[in-house]
Amino acid sequence: MWPLTQIETKKQIKDKSLLFWTLLLPIVTIIILIELFSGNSGQKTLVASQSITGMSVFFSTFVIISIVISFVKDREKGMVARLASTPLKTYSFFLGKCIPFFIIIVLQILFLTAIGVYLYDIYITDYASYLIVTLFISVWLTSWGVAIALYAKTENTGLVMTNIIALVTAVTCGLWTPFEQLPSYLQTIGVILPQYWAHQGLVQFVSTLPGGENLGIVALVLIGYSVLGFALSLAGYRHFIRMARS
Amino acid sequence: MLQVEKVSKSYGTNRALNNVSLTIPKGTCYGLIGPNGSGKSTLIKIISGIIRSYEGGIKYVGGVKGTLGYVPQDISLEEKLTARTNLEFFGQIHGLRGSTLKKKAEQILKDIGLLDRAGGIVESFSGGMKRRLNIGCALMHNPELIILDEPTVGVDPQSRHYIFNIVNKLKKQGKTIIYVSHYMEEIENLCDYVAFMDKGNIVEEGEIKELLNRYANTAVYFEAENPTKLLSKGNFTFTPYKTGVIIQTNDPLKTFTELVQLSRDHQFIPEQLSLFKPRLEDVFFQLTGTDLRDQSEKGE
């Protein structure tokens, strides 16, 4: 499993598009949002808190694209079939490929948060709890990424699905604008989606932002959505393996 | 020894393999020939453990199982990474670590002629170099059974030469090799045994020398301008072949001498006169009534 994790990590580090989606674009977007919506320096921290927590959840969704591309490429170029002729177990293959993406999401959220803390004076009330929410977000997104990857016929499927998920949930879950300011019908839709809980889980531990949801409930919801993602992956993995090997 | 016993495999209603049985002796190079869709790839995927759901059985006798190196027809490499990283990855998958891994990667890079490009990104390699690396990755763990699926498709002469050298070296080391190819001449030059596949069946198999003898139409090849003019003067049965004719005979040497005499008598100078040596292509033609190359081109 670890050789696969290592090689996947090396591959992702070399992938410039991943760097763009996970770091460059979020940083630029956050800076633009802060400059556009903060009238004075007092508001800057408030806007930064909303932008950084919202954009952390929004942009971490885009890692799904990289997960789909990685799995589909491995299937199409015969790597999955080739590895099936080696002692590598099927579960090791999936785990080995997932671990780097899990780490990428965690690092991405922590890096964006660090920008908020050091440049915009965001105050995190409980770093350990903030990290726990981050870990849950990462597990949930990785499980969804794998689920989509296993059903995707082409890399484009991943692109389209991810964009739909990211944009719809950004609007309905208050990732771009404060949730309280959304129309009530959007709020009703938002609370059933994991992005809302992920965002509110982070907000809970940022002192400058009002609102937030209890860590226990956030964890429960994100675990639930992760279980859904893994269940879908489990249902789809036979189909994926069959396609890869035939 | 590897025994394939009555193996069948269907994809929906399409029967890809139909009761296929083979015996591959240890330490030999075994060629598999057949047109596209004949079931070759399915068979080698079953042997290499990639396809696990099938009827029949695969028996490994003499410690072949567990040390298998599969070289797929596709270039299955991490193209954004270096040649060395790719080799080391496959070595690690098979449990190699530390200095053993480094030394083995070095040795394989030398064997496949890519030592000077060890740190090069695979993406920038030519098709032939990628094919060589594709083979190298399957050899990192020193397997006893090596399965090569169309290893020379689309490669330049230099890489083809390297690949043949690798196969010959493996043969000398006593490895068991299954070599799948469309190119009859490759199988004829490299392999000891051959199996012809068509429509999911083995239509013939055996030692190449023995097969060539069994299917050889003892004949003489005669090429000249208007050969019928001369041949009609004798009692010959002949059929057109390439740019000349094949004269069927039970005693090729006698026929050869008769043709020399006849040519002398009529002051006729043939462009070519030789004892006809049958090729695997001719055997395949006799077995299936079709030319493999034509079938493959249609399939492609």
HADDOCK unambig.tbl for C-alpha pairs under 7 A between the chains (distance, minus, plus):
assign (segid A and resid 3 and name CA) (segid B and resid 89 and name CA) 6.12 0.50 0.50
assign (segid A and resid 3 and name CA) (segid B and resid 92 and name CA) 6.08 0.50 0.50
assign (segid A and resid 3 and name CA) (segid B and resid 93 and name CA) 6.34 0.50 0.50
assign (segid A and resid 11 and name CA) (segid B and resid 80 and name CA) 6.63 0.50 0.50
assign (segid A and resid 11 and name CA) (segid B and resid 81 and name CA) 6.99 0.50 0.50
assign (segid A and resid 77 and name CA) (segid B and resid 74 and name CA) 6.23 0.50 0.50
assign (segid A and resid 77 and name CA) (segid B and resid 75 and name CA) 6.73 0.50 0.50
assign (segid A and resid 77 and name CA) (segid B and resid 76 and name CA) 5.54 0.50 0.50
assign (segid A and resid 78 and name CA) (segid B and resid 74 and name CA) 6.18 0.50 0.50
assign (segid A and resid 78 and name CA) (segid B and resid 76 and name CA) 5.45 0.50 0.50
assign (segid A and resid 79 and name CA) (segid B and resid 76 and name CA) 5.07 0.50 0.50
assign (segid A and resid 81 and name CA) (segid B and resid 50 and name CA) 6.03 0.50 0.50
assign (segid A and resid 82 and name CA) (segid B and resid 70 and name CA) 6.99 0.50 0.50
assign (segid A and resid 82 and name CA) (segid B and resid 72 and name CA) 6.83 0.50 0.50
assign (segid A and resid 84 and name CA) (segid B and resid 49 and name CA) 6.91 0.50 0.50
assign (segid A and resid 84 and name CA) (segid B and resid 50 and name CA) 5.25 0.50 0.50
assign (segid A and resid 85 and name CA) (segid B and resid 48 and name CA) 5.60 0.50 0.50
assign (segid A and resid 85 and name CA) (segid B and resid 49 and name CA) 5.40 0.50 0.50
assign (segid A and resid 85 and name CA) (segid B and resid 50 and name CA) 5.43 0.50 0.50
assign (segid A and resid 85 and name CA) (segid B and resid 70 and name CA) 6.71 0.50 0.50
assign (segid A and resid 87 and name CA) (segid B and resid 94 and name CA) 6.66 0.50 0.50
assign (segid A and resid 88 and name CA) (segid B and resid 93 and name CA) 6.65 0.50 0.50
assign (segid A and resid 245 and name CA) (segid B and resid 50 and name CA) 6.12 0.50 0.50
assign (segid A and resid 245 and name CA) (segid B and resid 51 and name CA) 6.37 0.50 0.50
